[in-house]
Amino acid sequence: MADLQALTQAVGELDEEKVLGLLREFVATNPGVEETQQVVNACQQGMAIVGDLFEKNEYFVGDLIFAGELLTAAIDILKPVLGGGSSEKVGSIVLGTVEGDLHDIGKNIFKSMAEAAGFEVYDLGIDVPAGAFVEKVKEVKPQIVGMSGVLTLALDSMKKTVDALKEAGLRDHVKIIIGGNPVTEDACRQIGADRFTTNAAEGVKICQGWVK
C-alpha cells in the first residue's frame, strides 16, 4: 500500500518528482479500486493543503496552476487502476464550474474519475452561465448535471442554474450534484440539488448509484 501521508505531504509541497514516483510505484503493485480511491483521496488532501497555503498567501496563483497540472498528471498515472476504463458507457454527465467562478481543479479531478468509471462527461469549462447548462442538457439529454464552485458566490449561480433548468422543464429529467468548498447540506437544500459532495471519489460513487 502507498504511504498515504507521504503522498499528501508531497502534493502539499508540490514535489512533482516525489508525487509521480510514489504513484508509479503504487500502480506497479497492481492495486485494487478501493486502494486506488484512497490514494486519490490522499492527493485531494494534499490539494487542500495547497488551498490553505494559498489563502495564507504562502502560495500564489502560479502554484495553484502548477498544483492543478500536477494533479492531472497524477490522475493520468492512476487511470489504468481507477476501475472502469471500459469502452461501455454507463451514463452521461453535463459538468461545469458555475458562473463567476474560475476554479477548475476539483471539476477536473471529478471529470477524470467519472470518465474512468465509464461516464461520458460533457465539460462546459469554467464561469458557465445558467443558460449554457440548459442548452447542453437539451442537446445531450444527460442523466446527471454536475456543478462545481469554490467561491461562496458560486452558490447563487448554482441556484440560478437549477431554477433555469426548472423553467426549461428539464429539472425532473436529471439528477443534480454540486461540489466544492462552500457546499453544505443546507446549501444543497436551498439550491435545490439532489446531492452535494466535497470529495470527487464520493461524487462519482453517488453518480454510479443513480445510473445503476
MDTraj code that builds the backbone (N, CA, C; nanometers):
import mdtraj as md
import numpy as np

residues = "MET ALA ASP LEU GLN ALA LEU THR GLN ALA VAL GLY GLU LEU ASP GLU GLU LYS VAL LEU GLY LEU LEU ARG GLU PHE VAL ALA THR ASN PRO GLY VAL GLU GLU THR GLN GLN VAL VAL ASN ALA CYS GLN GLN GLY MET ALA ILE VAL GLY ASP LEU PHE GLU LYS ASN GLU TYR PHE VAL GLY ASP LEU ILE PHE ALA GLY GLU LEU LEU THR ALA ALA ILE ASP ILE LEU LYS PRO VAL LEU GLY GLY GLY SER SER GLU LYS VAL GLY SER ILE VAL LEU GLY THR VAL GLU GLY ASP LEU HIS ASP ILE GLY LYS ASN ILE PHE LYS SER MET ALA GLU ALA ALA GLY PHE GLU VAL TYR ASP LEU GLY ILE ASP VAL PRO ALA GLY ALA PHE VAL GLU LYS VAL LYS GLU VAL LYS PRO GLN ILE VAL GLY MET SER GLY VAL LEU THR LEU ALA LEU ASP SER MET LYS LYS THR VAL ASP ALA LEU LYS GLU ALA GLY LEU ARG ASP HIS VAL LYS ILE ILE ILE GLY GLY ASN PRO VAL THR GLU ASP ALA CYS ARG GLN ILE GLY ALA ASP ARG PHE THR THR ASN ALA ALA GLU GLY VAL LYS ILE CYS GLN GLY TRP VAL LYS".split()
xyz = np.array([
    [0.0855, -0.1200, 0.0000],
    [0.0000, 0.0000, 0.0000],
    [0.0889, 0.1248, 0.0000],
    [0.0459, 0.2259, -0.0713],
    [0.1230, 0.3505, -0.0770],
    [0.1237, 0.4186, 0.0596],
    [0.2270, 0.4946, 0.0871],
    [0.2337, 0.5739, 0.2098],
    [0.1482, 0.6993, 0.1871],
    [0.0245, 0.6932, 0.2371],
    [-0.0734, 0.7989, 0.2059],
    [-0.0308, 0.9336, 0.2640],
    [0.0257, 0.9293, 0.3859],
    [0.0691, 1.0553, 0.4488],
    [0.1800, 1.1222, 0.3691],
    [0.2749, 1.0396, 0.3249],
    [0.3874, 1.0933, 0.2468],
    [0.3357, 1.1533, 0.1161],
    [0.2355, 1.0868, 0.0595],
    [0.1784, 1.1334, -0.0673],
    [0.1072, 1.2682, -0.0477],
    [0.0251, 1.2758, 0.0572],
    [-0.0456, 1.4011, 0.0883],
    [0.0541, 1.5149, 0.1078],
    [0.1600, 1.4850, 0.1831],
    [0.2613, 1.5874, 0.2117],
    [0.3327, 1.6314, 0.0836],
    [0.3656, 1.5340, -0.0014],
    [0.4369, 1.5657, -0.1263],
    [0.3505, 1.6521, -0.2185],
    [0.2194, 1.6212, -0.2232],
    [0.1293, 1.7049, -0.3042],
    [0.1239, 1.8456, -0.2445],
    [0.1104, 1.8526, -0.1127],
    [0.1038, 1.9820, -0.0444],
    [0.2288, 2.0656, -0.0673],
    [0.3431, 1.9969, -0.0797],
    [0.4704, 2.0675, -0.1023],
    [0.4993, 2.0868, -0.2516],
    [0.4068, 2.0400, -0.3359],
    [0.4222, 2.0494, -0.4823],
    [0.5520, 1.9832, -0.5294],
    [0.5850, 1.8712, -0.4655],
    [0.7063, 1.7963, -0.5001],
    [0.6722, 1.6977, -0.6117],
    [0.6803, 1.7476, -0.7344],
    [0.6332, 1.6705, -0.8503],
    [0.7033, 1.5353, -0.8612],
    [0.8353, 1.5377, -0.8499],
    [0.9135, 1.4148, -0.8673],
    [0.8688, 1.3079, -0.7675],
    [0.8504, 1.3500, -0.6423],
    [0.8124, 1.2545, -0.5378],
    [0.6703, 1.2032, -0.5596],
    [0.5789, 1.2937, -0.5915],
    [0.4383, 1.2537, -0.6118],
    [0.4287, 1.1502, -0.7236],
    [0.4866, 1.1832, -0.8392],
    [0.4729, 1.0933, -0.9552],
    [0.5484, 0.9626, -0.9314],
    [0.6615, 0.9706, -0.8602],
    [0.7379, 0.8491, -0.8263],
    [0.6561, 0.7562, -0.7376],
    [0.5958, 0.8133, -0.6324],
    [0.5128, 0.7325, -0.5402],
    [0.3959, 0.6685, -0.6154],
    [0.3357, 0.7448, -0.7059],
    [0.2190, 0.6921, -0.7782],
    [0.2588, 0.5813, -0.8759],
    [0.3738, 0.5982, -0.9418],
    [0.4179, 0.4924, -1.0355],
    [0.4478, 0.3625, -0.9596],
    [0.5123, 0.3771, -0.8434],
    [0.5398, 0.2575, -0.7601],
    [0.4082, 0.1914, -0.7198],
    [0.3115, 0.2742, -0.6825],
    [0.1815, 0.2232, -0.6381],
    [0.1115, 0.1462, -0.7504],
    [0.1096, 0.2042, -0.8702],
    [0.0420, 0.1401, -0.9845],
    [0.1101, 0.0075, -1.0194],
    [0.2423, 0.0031, -1.0010],
    [0.3185, -0.1194, -1.0324],
    [0.2781, -0.2370, -0.9427],
    [0.2164, -0.2078, -0.8270],
    [0.1739, -0.3168, -0.7371],
    [0.0382, -0.3743, -0.7788],
    [-0.0170, -0.3225, -0.8902],
    [-0.1465, -0.3686, -0.9415],
    [-0.2557, -0.3636, -0.8339],
    [-0.2808, -0.2447, -0.7790],
    [-0.3734, -0.2319, -0.6662],
    [-0.5193, -0.2444, -0.7078],
    [-0.6057, -0.2620, -0.6075],
    [-0.7494, -0.2682, -0.6329],
    [-0.8091, -0.1278, -0.6398],
    [-0.9366, -0.1224, -0.6790],
    [-1.0046, 0.0068, -0.6951],
    [-1.0153, 0.0799, -0.5617],
    [-1.0474, 0.0055, -0.4531],
    [-1.0620, 0.0694, -0.3209],
    [-0.9325, 0.1388, -0.2790],
    [-0.8217, 0.0652, -0.2934],
    [-0.6906, 0.1219, -0.2574],
    [-0.6616, 0.2465, -0.3419],
    [-0.6952, 0.2368, -0.4699],
    [-0.6697, 0.3493, -0.5605],
    [-0.7507, 0.4712, -0.5180],
    [-0.8758, 0.4476, -0.4748],
    [-0.9599, 0.5590, -0.4272],
    [-0.8931, 0.6271, -0.3072],
    [-0.8332, 0.5462, -0.2179],
    [-0.7661, 0.6032, -0.1000],
    [-0.6489, 0.6908, -0.1424],
    [-0.5790, 0.6464, -0.2465],
    [-0.4647, 0.7238, -0.2963],
    [-0.5119, 0.8554, -0.3577],
    [-0.6238, 0.8489, -0.4314],
    [-0.6807, 0.9723, -0.4883],
    [-0.7207, 1.0675, -0.3754],
    [-0.7808, 1.0126, -0.2693],
    [-0.8194, 1.0957, -0.1552],
    [-0.6977, 1.1616, -0.0918],
    [-0.5877, 1.0861, -0.0830],
    [-0.4638, 1.1420, -0.0258],
    [-0.4149, 1.2595, -0.1114],
    [-0.4269, 1.2440, -0.2433],
    [-0.3887, 1.3545, -0.3343],
    [-0.4790, 1.4756, -0.3110],
    [-0.6080, 1.4493, -0.2919],
    [-0.7026, 1.5594, -0.2696],
    [-0.6739, 1.6306, -0.1376],
    [-0.6339, 1.5534, -0.0358],
    [-0.5986, 1.6161, 0.0922],
    [-0.4759, 1.7053, 0.0749],
    [-0.3848, 1.6602, -0.0109],
    [-0.2686, 1.7431, -0.0427],
    [-0.3099, 1.8726, -0.1099],
    [-0.4123, 1.8629, -0.1977],
    [-0.4634, 1.9827, -0.2650],
    [-0.5269, 2.0789, -0.1645],
    [-0.5893, 2.0221, -0.0607],
    [-0.6493, 2.1071, 0.0438],
    [-0.5401, 2.1869, 0.1160],
    [-0.4240, 2.1220, 0.1360],
    [-0.3094, 2.1918, 0.1976],
    [-0.2659, 2.3070, 0.1065],
    [-0.2592, 2.2789, -0.0241],
    [-0.2204, 2.3822, -0.1214],
    [-0.3183, 2.5005, -0.1115],
    [-0.4482, 2.4688, -0.1033],
    [-0.5501, 2.5735, -0.0928],
    [-0.5328, 2.6580, 0.0329],
    [-0.5033, 2.5905, 0.1457],
    [-0.4815, 2.6626, 0.2726],
    [-0.3620, 2.7563, 0.2622],
    [-0.2534, 2.7044, 0.2036],
    [-0.1315, 2.7860, 0.1926],
    [-0.1533, 2.9048, 0.0983],
    [-0.2387, 2.8831, -0.0009],
    [-0.2717, 2.9929, -0.0931],
    [-0.3485, 3.1022, -0.0177],
    [-0.4439, 3.0572, 0.0663],
    [-0.5224, 3.1548, 0.1434],
    [-0.4351, 3.2322, 0.2426],
    [-0.3281, 3.1668, 0.2893],
    [-0.2365, 3.2340, 0.3840],
    [-0.1302, 3.3163, 0.3107],
    [-0.1467, 3.3248, 0.1783],
    [-0.0514, 3.3996, 0.0937],
    [0.0897, 3.3398, 0.0932],
    [0.1000, 3.2096, 0.1275],
    [0.2312, 3.1444, 0.1186],
    [0.2508, 3.0834, -0.0207],
    [0.1379, 3.0525, -0.0866],
    [0.1412, 3.0084, -0.2258],
    [0.0708, 3.1147, -0.3104],
    [0.1024, 3.1162, -0.4398],
    [0.0450, 3.2165, -0.5288],
    [-0.0305, 3.1481, -0.6434],
    [-0.0876, 3.2289, -0.7309],
    [-0.1708, 3.1730, -0.8387],
    [-0.0919, 3.0722, -0.9222],
    [0.0337, 3.1043, -0.9497],
    [0.1190, 3.0121, -1.0269],
    [0.1291, 2.8753, -0.9605],
    [0.1353, 2.8769, -0.8256],
    [0.1425, 2.7494, -0.7518],
    [0.0124, 2.6709, -0.7664],
    [-0.0994, 2.7433, -0.7639],
    [-0.2294, 2.6767, -0.7802],
    [-0.2398, 2.6112, -0.9174],
    [-0.1940, 2.6845, -1.0186],
    [-0.1997, 2.6306, -1.1555],
    [-0.1108, 2.5067, -1.1650],
    [0.0095, 2.5167, -1.1057],
    [0.1011, 2.4024, -1.1081],
    [0.0397, 2.2827, -1.0348],
    [-0.0256, 2.3114, -0.9215],
    [-0.0897, 2.2040, -0.8443],
    [-0.1953, 2.1333, -0.9281],
    [-0.2724, 2.2120, -1.0046],
    [-0.3745, 2.1531, -1.0918],
    [-0.3134, 2.0634, -1.1975],
    [-0.2007, 2.1100, -1.2547],
    [-0.1329, 2.0288, -1.3580],
    [-0.0751, 1.9014, -1.2957],
    [-0.0222, 1.9165, -1.1746],
    [0.0354, 1.8010, -1.1043],
    [-0.0729, 1.6965, -1.0797],
    [-0.1905, 1.7445, -1.0404],
    [-0.2994, 1.6519, -1.0114],
    [-0.3495, 1.5831, -1.1372],
    [-0.3533, 1.6573, -1.2475],
    [-0.3946, 1.5977, -1.3754],
    [-0.2959, 1.4867, -1.4130],
    [-0.1665, 1.5135, -1.3944],
    [-0.0638, 1.4117, -1.4242],
    [-0.0822, 1.2906, -1.3319],
    [-0.1161, 1.3188, -1.2056],
    [-0.1360, 1.2105, -1.1083],
    [-0.2520, 1.1201, -1.1505],
    [-0.3643, 1.1838, -1.1892],
    [-0.4822, 1.1054, -1.2296],
    [-0.4511, 1.0234, -1.3553],
    [-0.3722, 1.0810, -1.4458],
    [-0.3341, 1.0079, -1.5679],
    [-0.2582, 0.8802, -1.5333],
    [-0.1680, 0.8900, -1.4348],
    [-0.0920, 0.7709, -1.3937],
    [-0.1873, 0.6677, -1.3319],
    [-0.2857, 0.7165, -1.2574],
    [-0.3762, 0.6261, -1.1846],
    [-0.4888, 0.5690, -1.2714],
    [-0.5114, 0.6322, -1.3875],
    [-0.6274, 0.5919, -1.4697],
    [-0.6383, 0.4408, -1.4931],
    [-0.5252, 0.3734, -1.5264],
    [-0.5378, 0.2293, -1.5542],
    [-0.5887, 0.1479, -1.4351],
    [-0.5705, 0.1985, -1.3117],
    [-0.6137, 0.1192, -1.1951],
    [-0.7345, 0.1808, -1.1231],
    [-0.7931, 0.2848, -1.1829],
    [-0.9071, 0.3510, -1.1186],
    [-1.0368, 0.2729, -1.1341],
    [-1.0321, 0.1650, -1.2086],
    [-1.1549, 0.0886, -1.2285],
    [-1.2307, 0.1458, -1.3460],
    [-1.3268, 0.0732, -1.3944],
    [-1.3986, 0.1207, -1.5131],
    [-1.3024, 0.1153, -1.6294],
    [-1.2837, 0.2286, -1.6932],
    [-1.1955, 0.2326, -1.8083],
    [-1.2502, 0.1501, -1.9240],
    [-1.3725, 0.0991, -1.9068],
    [-1.4283, 0.0152, -2.0130],
    [-1.4833, 0.1067, -2.1223],
    [-1.4956, 0.0510, -2.2408],
    [-1.5456, 0.1338, -2.3516],
    [-1.6967, 0.1516, -2.3398],
    [-1.7591, 0.0680, -2.2568],
    [-1.9043, 0.0759, -2.2429],
    [-1.9391, 0.1937, -2.1513],
    [-2.0247, 0.2821, -2.1996],
    [-2.0609, 0.3994, -2.1199],
    [-2.1759, 0.3657, -2.0254],
    [-2.1640, 0.4104, -1.8995],
    [-2.2692, 0.3797, -1.8018],
    [-2.3728, 0.4920, -1.7924],
    [-2.3362, 0.6101, -1.8432],
    [-2.4288, 0.7221, -1.8345],
    [-2.3573, 0.8494, -1.8775],
    [-2.4299, 0.9614, -1.8756],
    [-2.3648, 1.0857, -1.9177],
    [-2.3882, 1.1969, -1.8158],
    [-2.2899, 1.2860, -1.8085],
    [-2.2914, 1.3964, -1.7117],
    [-2.2568, 1.5257, -1.7847],
    [-2.3387, 1.6284, -1.7642],
    [-2.3013, 1.7636, -1.8091],
    [-2.2389, 1.8325, -1.6873],
    [-2.1181, 1.8839, -1.7059],
    [-2.0386, 1.9307, -1.5926],
    [-1.9846, 2.0711, -1.6194],
    [-1.9772, 2.1520, -1.5164],
    [-1.9151, 2.2836, -1.5346],
    [-1.8919, 2.3547, -1.4024],
    [-1.7956, 2.4462, -1.4025],
    [-1.7790, 2.5388, -1.2894],
    [-1.8728, 2.6564, -1.3167],
    [-1.9540, 2.6905, -1.2179],
    [-2.0641, 2.7846, -1.2434],
    [-2.0159, 2.9285, -1.2635],
    [-2.1095, 3.0088, -1.3133],
    [-2.0809, 3.1485, -1.3479],
    [-2.0182, 3.2251, -1.2310],
    [-1.9148, 3.3013, -1.2621],
    [-1.8498, 3.3834, -1.1600],
    [-1.7338, 3.3141, -1.0907],
    [-1.7151, 3.1826, -1.1186],
    [-1.6076, 3.1072, -1.0541],
    [-1.5141, 3.0510, -1.1609],
    [-1.3851, 3.0652, -1.1375],
    [-1.2865, 3.0238, -1.2385],
    [-1.2031, 2.9044, -1.1932],
    [-1.2437, 2.8389, -1.0848],
    [-1.1652, 2.7260, -1.0337],
    [-1.2045, 2.5978, -1.1064],
    [-1.1052, 2.5239, -1.1522],
    [-1.1433, 2.4003, -1.2223],
    [-1.0702, 2.2768, -1.1729],
    [-0.9906, 2.2896, -1.0657],
    [-0.9135, 2.1718, -1.0219],
    [-1.0078, 2.0602, -0.9760],
    [-1.1016, 2.0955, -0.8853],
    [-1.1949, 1.9940, -0.8344],
    [-1.2777, 1.9332, -0.9464],
    [-1.3239, 2.0201, -1.0358],
    [-1.4046, 1.9735, -1.1501],
    [-1.3249, 1.8761, -1.2361],
    [-1.1987, 1.9101, -1.2596],
    [-1.1166, 1.8249, -1.3470],
    [-1.0872, 1.6886, -1.2842],
    [-1.0681, 1.6863, -1.1516],
    [-1.0450, 1.5567, -1.0847],
    [-1.1716, 1.4719, -1.0982],
    [-1.2855, 1.5359, -1.0715],
    [-1.4130, 1.4635, -1.0804],
    [-1.4336, 1.4102, -1.2217],
    [-1.4031, 1.4948, -1.3203],
    [-1.4207, 1.4541, -1.4602],
    [-1.3348, 1.3312, -1.4920],
    [-1.2065, 1.3360, -1.4539],
    [-1.1157, 1.2229, -1.4819],
    [-1.1668, 1.0952, -1.4175],
    [-1.2121, 1.1074, -1.2917],
    [-1.2580, 0.9869, -1.2209],
    [-1.3898, 0.9355, -1.2772],
    [-1.4774, 1.0287, -1.3172],
    [-1.6062, 0.9872, -1.3752],
    [-1.5827, 0.9170, -1.5084],
    [-1.4900, 0.9707, -1.5885],
    [-1.4592, 0.9061, -1.7171],
    [-1.3987, 0.7682, -1.6956],
    [-1.3130, 0.7587, -1.5937],
    [-1.2525, 0.6277, -1.5637],
    [-1.3591, 0.5275, -1.5210],
    [-1.4681, 0.5789, -1.4604],
    [-1.5770, 0.4914, -1.4157],
    [-1.6768, 0.4615, -1.5283],
    [-1.6490, 0.5153, -1.6484],
    [-1.7332, 0.4805, -1.7636],
    [-1.8376, 0.5832, -1.8027],
    [-1.8330, 0.7009, -1.7420],
    [-1.9289, 0.8064, -1.7798],
    [-1.8800, 0.8845, -1.9010],
    [-1.9746, 0.9286, -1.9811],
    [-1.9472, 1.0264, -2.0871],
    [-1.9628, 1.1624, -2.0194],
    [-1.8561, 1.2427, -2.0183],
    [-1.8636, 1.3722, -1.9489],
    [-1.8544, 1.4865, -2.0502],
    [-1.9547, 1.5732, -2.0481],
    [-1.9537, 1.6932, -2.1328],
    [-1.9115, 1.8099, -2.0442],
    [-1.7860, 1.8510, -2.0574],
    [-1.7302, 1.9527, -1.9692],
    [-1.7471, 2.0915, -2.0322],
    [-1.8265, 2.1759, -1.9682],
    [-1.8536, 2.3095, -2.0225],
    [-1.7469, 2.4111, -1.9817],
    [-1.6522, 2.3694, -1.8958],
    [-1.5446, 2.4601, -1.8579],
    [-1.5765, 2.5405, -1.7328],
    [-1.5230, 2.6645, -1.7270],
    [-1.5392, 2.7491, -1.6089],
    [-1.6278, 2.8697, -1.6410],
    [-1.6778, 2.9346, -1.5347],
    [-1.7578, 3.0564, -1.5499],
    [-1.8761, 3.0318, -1.6444],
    [-1.9472, 2.9219, -1.6196],
    [-2.0534, 2.8784, -1.7127],
    [-2.1884, 2.9366, -1.6697],
    [-2.2509, 3.0189, -1.7539],
    [-2.3818, 3.0748, -1.7177],
    [-2.4913, 2.9686, -1.7198],
    [-2.5984, 2.9980, -1.6465],
    [-2.7097, 2.9019, -1.6347],
    [-2.7606, 2.8581, -1.7719],
    [-2.7716, 2.9543, -1.8648],
    [-2.8248, 2.9240, -1.9980],
    [-2.7444, 2.8196, -2.0726],
    [-2.6119, 2.8192, -2.0493],
    [-2.5259, 2.7218, -2.1198],
    [-2.5522, 2.5798, -2.0683],
    [-2.5779, 2.5689, -1.9364],
    [-2.6149, 2.4368, -1.8825],
    [-2.7459, 2.3898, -1.9461],
    [-2.8435, 2.4810, -1.9523],
    [-2.9753, 2.4462, -2.0071],
    [-2.9621, 2.3987, -2.1521],
    [-2.8878, 2.4744, -2.2336],
    [-2.8716, 2.4388, -2.3754],
    [-2.8083, 2.3002, -2.3911],
    [-2.7031, 2.2739, -2.3088],
    [-2.6308, 2.1465, -2.3216],
    [-2.7194, 2.0299, -2.2768],
    [-2.7975, 2.0522, -2.1714],
    [-2.8878, 1.9456, -2.1237],
    [-2.9915, 1.9144, -2.2315],
    [-3.0437, 2.0188, -2.2971],
    [-3.1393, 1.9964, -2.4074],
    [-3.0735, 1.9147, -2.5184],
    [-2.9476, 1.9485, -2.5460],
    [-2.8779, 1.8869, -2.6594],
    [-2.8428, 1.7399, -2.6339],
    [-2.7816, 1.7104, -2.5179],
    [-2.7270, 1.5737, -2.4991],
    [-2.8123, 1.4851, -2.4087],
    [-2.9146, 1.5453, -2.3426],
    [-3.0052, 1.4690, -2.2552],
    [-2.9295, 1.3765, -2.1574],
    [-2.8478, 1.4351, -2.0699],
    [-2.7717, 1.3529, -1.9747],
    [-2.8612, 1.3044, -1.8611],
    [-2.8115, 1.2065, -1.7846],
    [-2.8850, 1.1669, -1.6639],
    [-2.8504, 1.2596, -1.5474],
    [-2.7305, 1.3212, -1.5555],
    [-2.6773, 1.3938, -1.4393],
    [-2.6210, 1.5297, -1.4817],
    [-2.6435, 1.6310, -1.3962],
    [-2.5781, 1.7609, -1.4132],
    [-2.4888, 1.7819, -1.2908],
    [-2.3620, 1.8128, -1.3156],
    [-2.2677, 1.8376, -1.2063],
    [-2.2230, 1.9828, -1.2094],
    [-2.2347, 2.0504, -1.0938],
    [-2.1909, 2.1905, -1.0857],
    [-2.0852, 2.2039, -0.9780],
    [-1.9787, 2.2776, -1.0126],
    [-1.8676, 2.2926, -0.9200],
    [-1.8456, 2.4405, -0.8915],
    [-1.7964, 2.4691, -0.7715],
    [-1.7621, 2.6066, -0.7370],
    [-1.6826, 2.6107, -0.6088],
    [-1.5918, 2.7054, -0.5991],
    [-1.5075, 2.7170, -0.4799],
    [-1.5427, 2.8433, -0.4019],
    [-1.5889, 2.9460, -0.4732],
    [-1.6220, 3.0730, -0.4080],
    [-1.7646, 3.0679, -0.3542],
    [-1.7900, 3.1474, -0.2498],
    [-1.9242, 3.1486, -0.1906],
    [-2.0281, 3.1955, -0.2912],
    [-1.9890, 3.2878, -0.3798],
    [-2.0853, 3.3390, -0.4791],
    [-2.1316, 3.2288, -0.5742],
    [-2.0550, 3.1195, -0.5797],
    [-2.0938, 3.0077, -0.6678],
    [-2.2301, 2.9512, -0.6270],
    [-2.2633, 2.9611, -0.4977],
    [-2.3904, 2.9047, -0.4506],
    [-2.5088, 2.9741, -0.5184],
    [-2.4995, 3.1069, -0.5354],
    [-2.6071, 3.1801, -0.6044],
    [-2.6188, 3.1343, -0.7491],
    [-2.5020, 3.1162, -0.8128],
    [-2.5027, 3.0735, -0.9535],
    [-2.5607, 2.9328, -0.9676],
    [-2.5324, 2.8469, -0.8687],
    [-2.5873, 2.7108, -0.8729],
    [-2.7394, 2.7159, -0.8635],
    [-2.7888, 2.8011, -0.7728],
    [-2.9349, 2.8129, -0.7571],
    [-2.9978, 2.8658, -0.8863],
    [-2.9318, 2.9657, -0.9463],
    [-2.9813, 3.0223, -1.0736],
    [-2.9913, 2.9134, -1.1800],
    [-2.8902, 2.8261, -1.1826],
    [-2.8864, 2.7200, -1.2845],
    [-2.9991, 2.6199, -1.2620],
    [-3.0204, 2.5801, -1.1352],
    [-3.1299, 2.4868, -1.1048],
    [-3.2639, 2.5509, -1.1427],
    [-3.2802, 2.6792, -1.1092],
    [-3.4050, 2.7496, -1.1437],
    [-3.4253, 2.7541, -1.2954],
    [-3.3149, 2.7777, -1.3682],
    [-3.3245, 2.7839, -1.5153],
    [-3.3631, 2.6478, -1.5729],
    [-3.3109, 2.5401, -1.5142],
    [-3.3477, 2.4046, -1.5601],
    [-3.4964, 2.3784, -1.5333],
    [-3.5445, 2.4287, -1.4177],
    [-3.6881, 2.4142, -1.3853],
    [-3.7725, 2.4871, -1.4894],
    [-3.7341, 2.6123, -1.5166],
    [-3.8109, 2.6940, -1.6119],
    [-3.8157, 2.6289, -1.7500],
    [-3.7062, 2.5614, -1.7854],
    [-3.6996, 2.4976, -1.9174],
    [-3.7699, 2.3613, -1.9181],
    [-3.8232, 2.3223, -1.8005],
    [-3.8936, 2.1938, -1.7918],
    [-3.8012, 2.0733, -1.7927],
    [-3.6749, 2.0968, -1.7551],
    [-3.5756, 1.9877, -1.7621],
    [-3.5387, 1.9308, -1.6255],
    [-3.5755, 2.0025, -1.5191],
    [-3.5258, 1.9654, -1.3862],
    [-3.5609, 1.8212, -1.3477],
    [-3.6817, 1.7789, -1.3803],
    [-3.7263, 1.6461, -1.3374],
    [-3.6618, 1.5330, -1.4171],
    [-3.5897, 1.5674, -1.5222],
    [-3.5283, 1.4634, -1.6062],
    [-3.3826, 1.4359, -1.5691],
    [-3.3283, 1.5161, -1.4779],
    [-3.1863, 1.4979, -1.4422],
    [-3.1668, 1.4951, -1.2909],
    [-3.0606, 1.4273, -1.2491],
    [-3.0148, 1.4356, -1.1107],
    [-2.9096, 1.5456, -1.1063],
    [-2.9077, 1.6244, -0.9994],
    [-2.8108, 1.7335, -0.9901],
    [-2.7206, 1.7132, -0.8689],
    [-2.5904, 1.7141, -0.8950],
    [-2.4926, 1.7050, -0.7859],
    [-2.4075, 1.8311, -0.7883],
    [-2.3842, 1.8882, -0.6693],
    [-2.2998, 2.0076, -0.6603],
    [-2.1776, 1.9748, -0.5749],
    [-2.0669, 2.0411, -0.6056],
    [-1.9445, 2.0123, -0.5320],
    [-1.8580, 2.1355, -0.5166],
    [-1.7717, 2.1326, -0.4144],
    [-1.6802, 2.2439, -0.3913],
    [-1.6794, 2.2847, -0.2453],
    [-1.5845, 2.3692, -0.2090],
    [-1.5664, 2.4071, -0.0691],
    [-1.6902, 2.4621, 0.0015],
    [-1.7669, 2.5529, -0.0623],
    [-1.8751, 2.6169, 0.0143],
    [-2.0021, 2.5337, 0.0252],
    [-2.0086, 2.4174, -0.0398],
    [-2.1363, 2.3445, -0.0397],
    [-2.1552, 2.2668, 0.0902],
    [-2.2773, 2.2741, 0.1403],
    [-2.3153, 2.2042, 0.2634],
    [-2.4526, 2.1439, 0.2395],
    [-2.4978, 2.0650, 0.3363],
    [-2.6316, 2.0054, 0.3271],
    [-2.7374, 2.1160, 0.3136],
    [-2.7200, 2.2201, 0.3924],
    [-2.8136, 2.3318, 0.3930],
    [-2.8165, 2.4015, 0.2567],
    [-2.6952, 2.4300, 0.2048],
    [-2.6847, 2.4956, 0.0735],
    [-2.7483, 2.4077, -0.0343],
    [-2.7255, 2.2786, -0.0240],
    [-2.7788, 2.1829, -0.1221],
    [-2.9317, 2.1925, -0.1262],
    [-2.9919, 2.1996, -0.0068],
    [-3.1393, 2.2120, 0.0017],
    [-3.1870, 2.3427, -0.0612],
    [-3.1194, 2.4534, -0.0236],
    [-3.1628, 2.5848, -0.0734],
    [-3.1459, 2.5959, -0.2253],
    [-3.0410, 2.5341, -0.2760],
    [-3.0143, 2.5406, -0.4204],
    [-3.1127, 2.4526, -0.4971],
    [-3.1559, 2.3447, -0.4304],
    [-3.2490, 2.2528, -0.4967],
    [-3.1779, 2.1397, -0.5698],
    [-3.0514, 2.1109, -0.5280],
    [-2.9781, 1.9987, -0.5881],
    [-3.0190, 1.8688, -0.5190],
    [-2.9859, 1.7561, -0.5815],
    [-3.0191, 1.6259, -0.5214],
    [-2.9171, 1.5843, -0.4163],
    [-2.7898, 1.6062, -0.4482],
    [-2.6835, 1.5675, -0.3537],
    [-2.5692, 1.6679, -0.3640],
    [-2.4832, 1.6667, -0.2599],
    [-2.3631, 1.7511, -0.2657],
    [-2.2439, 1.6673, -0.2204],
    [-2.1254, 1.7096, -0.2570],
    [-2.0054, 1.6397, -0.2118],
    [-1.8886, 1.7368, -0.2131],
    [-1.7902, 1.7100, -0.1261],
    [-1.6667, 1.7890, -0.1312],
    [-1.5511, 1.6961, -0.1677],
    [-1.5858, 1.5770, -0.2167],
    [-1.4849, 1.4757, -0.2441],
    [-1.5184, 1.4088, -0.3785],
    [-1.4269, 1.4187, -0.4728],
    [-1.4551, 1.3711, -0.6094],
    [-1.4895, 1.2224, -0.6132],
    [-1.4164, 1.1415, -0.5366],
    [-1.4405, 0.9961, -0.5389],
    [-1.5815, 0.9653, -0.4895],
    [-1.6225, 1.0347, -0.3836],
    [-1.7569, 1.0147, -0.3301],
    [-1.8608, 1.0606, -0.4328],
    [-1.8316, 1.1723, -0.5003],
    [-1.9224, 1.2242, -0.6024],
    [-1.9468, 1.1238, -0.7137],
    [-1.8393, 1.0581, -0.7564],
    [-1.8525, 0.9579, -0.8632],
    [-1.9366, 0.8400, -0.8134],
    [-1.9160, 0.8002, -0.6874],
    [-1.9959, 0.6895, -0.6296],
    [-2.1444, 0.7230, -0.6293],
    [-2.1761, 0.8485, -0.5920],
    [-2.3162, 0.8929, -0.5919],
    [-2.3744, 0.8795, -0.7332],
    [-2.2978, 0.9268, -0.8318],
    [-2.3447, 0.9220, -0.9714],
    [-2.3626, 0.7773, -1.0190],
    [-2.2716, 0.6906, -0.9752],
    [-2.2845, 0.5482, -1.0137],
    [-2.4135, 0.4909, -0.9564],
    [-2.4458, 0.5308, -0.8338],
    [-2.5698, 0.4839, -0.7709],
    [-2.6925, 0.5278, -0.8498],
    [-2.6866, 0.6467, -0.9071],
    [-2.8008, 0.6996, -0.9815],
    [-2.8245, 0.6276, -1.1143],
    [-2.7181, 0.5764, -1.1770],
    [-2.7381, 0.5173, -1.3094],
    [-2.7503, 0.3650, -1.3054],
    [-2.7385, 0.3072, -1.1857],
    [-2.7462, 0.1602, -1.1765],
    [-2.8849, 0.1130, -1.2158],
])
top = md.Topology()
chain = top.add_chain()
for i, resn in enumerate(residues, 1):
    res = top.add_residue(resn, chain, resSeq=i)
    for name in ("N", "CA", "C"):
        top.add_atom(name, md.element.get_by_symbol(name[0]), res)
traj = md.Trajectory(xyz[None], top)
